[in-house]
Amino acid sequence: MRRKRKDEYNSAPFAPLKKSETQTEALKTIIGSGVKVKGEISGKEDLTVHGQVEGIIDFKKGQVIVGKTGNVNADVYGKIITIEGTVKGSLFGEEMIVLQPSGVVRGNMTAPRVKVEDGAKFKGNVDTESINTAQQSKLREVPLAKVQTLTR
């Protein structure tokens, strides 16, 4: 019977994970269908909600997805917000809000781009003027007195 060398014990029988695979996995937060959360949830990565959330969801730098089984009674802040489940509360998207056919929203949606798919249910107001656009338009306003002076 042959004895194993010392270096044979240290070698792994599988390939190690690549750095990018572990980083990608670490940047996702999932609230499972059997989980209920009350309070404020915040972070910088992506969030997927399959359970129940009551309070505030603040992921302005990440994507927020409310899955088909997700039931949210909260204001939601995210870079891109996708709704497949039910939300009671206001949505604030930095880039875009997408309401999928299975999605139900009762509240206001504010984002530069809002996409409501056929079959989705929505009750509330939509504001597509982003915060940056509103600030830029105020900066570009010139008082009438100055305009008349320049044209003379």
C-alpha positions as a printed Julia matrix, in Angstrom:
152×3 Matrix{Float64}:
   0.0    0.0     0.0
   1.37   3.37   -1.04
   1.48   6.29    1.41
   0.3    9.73    0.27
   2.86  12.43    0.12
   2.37  15.51    2.25
   1.62  17.75   -0.77
  -1.16  15.41   -1.96
  -3.21  16.16    1.18
  -3.14  19.92    0.59
  -4.38  19.84   -3.0
  -8.13  20.41   -3.38
 -10.12  18.01   -5.6
 -12.05  20.97   -7.09
 -11.11  24.26   -8.71
 -11.16  27.27   -6.38
 -13.77  29.97   -6.96
 -12.71  32.9    -9.05
 -12.55  36.22   -7.25
 -15.3   37.73   -9.42
 -17.7   34.88   -8.55
 -17.37  35.45   -4.81
 -17.68  39.22   -5.19
 -20.85  38.88   -7.29
 -22.41  36.57   -4.73
 -21.55  38.95   -1.88
 -23.28  41.87   -3.63
 -26.74  40.29   -3.54
 -29.12  40.41   -0.61
 -32.21  38.2    -0.68
 -35.18  38.29    1.67
 -36.78  34.85    1.38
 -40.48  34.13    0.99
 -40.78  32.98    4.6
 -39.15  36.11    6.04
 -40.94  39.17    7.45
 -38.95  42.35    8.14
 -40.12  45.48    9.99
 -38.03  48.65   10.01
 -35.46  50.23    7.72
 -33.32  48.16    5.36
 -30.41  49.93    3.68
 -27.34  48.98    1.71
 -25.21  49.61   -1.35
 -25.65  46.28   -3.16
 -28.68  44.75   -4.9
 -31.75  43.57   -2.98
 -34.37  40.98   -3.93
 -37.51  40.69   -1.8
 -39.55  37.49   -1.91
 -40.97  37.91    1.6
 -42.67  40.73    3.49
 -41.14  44.11    4.29
 -42.74  46.91    6.3
 -40.94  50.24    6.77
 -38.3   51.73    4.43
 -36.08  50.12    1.78
 -33.06  52.32    0.98
 -30.75  50.85   -1.69
 -30.12  54.0    -3.78
 -26.9   52.62   -5.28
 -28.29  49.17   -6.08
 -31.11  47.45   -7.86
 -34.24  46.57   -5.89
 -36.43  43.71   -7.11
 -39.72  42.8    -5.47
 -40.35  39.21   -6.59
 -43.74  37.67   -7.4
 -44.18  36.49   -3.8
 -42.88  39.78   -2.39
 -45.27  41.94   -0.36
 -43.86  45.37    0.53
 -45.56  48.01    2.65
 -42.78  50.59    2.49
 -41.23  53.47    0.59
 -38.6   52.06   -1.75
 -35.44  53.89   -2.87
 -33.2   52.28   -5.5
 -31.13  52.89   -8.6
 -33.37  50.6   -10.66
 -36.58  49.26   -9.11
 -38.4   46.26  -10.6
 -41.79  45.22   -9.24
 -43.19  41.73   -9.86
 -45.1   41.46   -6.56
 -47.15  43.89   -4.47
 -46.03  47.28   -3.13
 -47.96  49.77   -0.98
 -45.81  52.88   -0.76
 -43.88  55.35   -2.88
 -41.12  54.28   -5.27
 -38.09  56.51   -5.9
 -35.83  55.28   -8.72
 -32.53  57.02   -9.48
 -32.56  55.66  -13.06
 -35.72  53.67  -13.75
 -38.79  51.91  -12.35
 -40.18  48.82  -14.11
 -43.62  47.47  -13.25
 -43.89  43.89  -14.56
 -47.22  42.3   -15.69
 -47.64  40.54  -12.32
 -46.79  43.74  -10.37
 -49.2   45.75   -8.25
 -48.31  49.23   -6.94
 -50.46  51.49   -4.78
 -48.42  54.64   -4.38
 -46.46  57.25   -6.29
 -43.56  56.49   -8.63
 -40.74  59.0    -9.16
 -37.94  58.27  -11.65
 -36.5   59.68  -14.9
 -37.9   56.61  -16.72
 -40.96  54.57  -15.76
 -42.04  51.45  -17.65
 -45.44  49.87  -16.94
 -45.89  46.51  -18.66
 -49.27  45.37  -20.01
 -51.24  43.66  -17.24
 -49.6   45.5   -14.34
 -51.84  47.23  -11.79
 -51.01  50.73  -10.62
 -52.82  53.38   -8.6
 -51.02  56.64   -7.88
 -49.05  59.39   -9.58
 -46.0   59.22  -11.83
 -43.28  61.9   -11.82
 -40.59  61.45  -14.48
 -38.68  64.62  -13.66
 -35.46  63.56  -11.97
 -33.91  65.54   -9.14
 -30.95  66.5   -11.37
 -33.24  67.77  -14.16
 -35.18  69.95  -11.73
 -31.96  71.47  -10.37
 -30.55  72.09  -13.86
 -33.71  73.84  -15.06
 -33.55  76.23  -12.09
 -29.91  77.01  -12.86
 -30.72  77.83  -16.48
 -33.48  80.32  -15.62
 -32.42  83.87  -16.33
 -34.36  86.82  -14.89
 -36.33  88.78  -17.54
 -34.51  92.05  -16.68
 -31.17  90.5   -17.67
 -32.59  89.13  -20.94
 -33.82  92.61  -21.97
 -30.46  94.14  -21.12
 -28.61  91.6   -23.26
 -30.87  92.1   -26.29
 -30.49  95.92  -26.45
